[in-house]
């Protein structure tokens, strides 16, 4: 069909938009600043490529917090079962892990990405790598290419440039200034699914940096995390990161740990009281509370001598050990981001109200979700919706 269509960004959202538009018979070009497309997808695949989550969709929608109302219709149109069917259509059968997370049976991203790019090529999609979008010039889009700067005009454009995390893979948020100059409202990016800085003592860092803390809980959520030289990171921390980040913006905030989730405070107090009065703290914790290694180190690091000398207070500390947080780790280290294009700036088709014919998808939009397949699902769903928005805009 005689229309010029560009997809800017060759990640999951952009490639999904390209799939939808090209399947309708349009020729289009994907512009990708990196040497190859899908680099962030490949990075995600290093841990098994968590495509989606198999939980009921009502629970699934709830993971998106304030953005649920806007994302729910898009996710309903491309739900977790649809994601699995789409992957199977690319030759990547999936399975549901014990946590409900969905992975390709191959446990890697490269076979799926390779098949996807082959499908897109078969549908007439051209991919131009090392083409960096450098903003607008009147009605044209400017690209920095190996051959120099070029200007192109299009009948429709999908922007799928990512947020501000993992800039080394291409998501550097340079686009924010260009859209704001066109009157598009963009909320500041903040780290999501991130670690936090803690002012550990030098002795604690030397002893425990890099050590995992297992079989602990934060509220009703059990899991594990890792002590880093800077503070704390890992799955249990990432799952709490939105609330912890928001708390830090309001004032002092702590990660509150239950180091013995299978024992009540009353039982811990009784068991600690049975230990000899002259026993060392290490022996009291090991024999009375089942804590040693890094867990005992955390108790020693974060409690006062007065607390450690009182069985009731010590039991309470073990059940609710406050790890004072200083700040989130830098956004470049975060798995994902909060913030982005405000929902008021786009219409139901994901087209920018101030820039007709330009659609947006993926982490450019203001939403966040925990890890567990929700991030990739939303990128795919918004990419699909933006592609369908292009078709509607062109009257297909």
Buried (B, 14 or more C-beta within 10 A) or exposed (E): EEBBBBBBBBBBBBBBBBBBBBBBEBBBBBBBBBEEBBBBBBBBBEEBBBBBBBBEBEEBBEBBEEBBEBBBEBBEEBBBEBBBEBBEEBBBEBEBBEBBBBBBEBEBBBBBBBBBBEBBEEBBBEBBBBBBBBBBEEEEBBBBBEEEEEEBEBBBBBBBBBBBBBBEBBBBBBBBEBBEEEEBBBBEBBBBBBBBBBEBEEEBBEBBEEBEBBBBBBEEEBBEBBBBEBBBBBBBBBBBBBEBBEBBEEEEBBBBBBBBBEBEBEBBBBBBEEBEEEBEBBBBBBBBBBBEBBBBBBBBBBBEEEBBEBBBBBBBBBBEBBBEBEBBBEBEBBBBBBBBBEBEBBEEBBBBEEBEBBBBBBBBBBBBBBBBBBBBBBBBBBBBBBBBBBBBBBEE
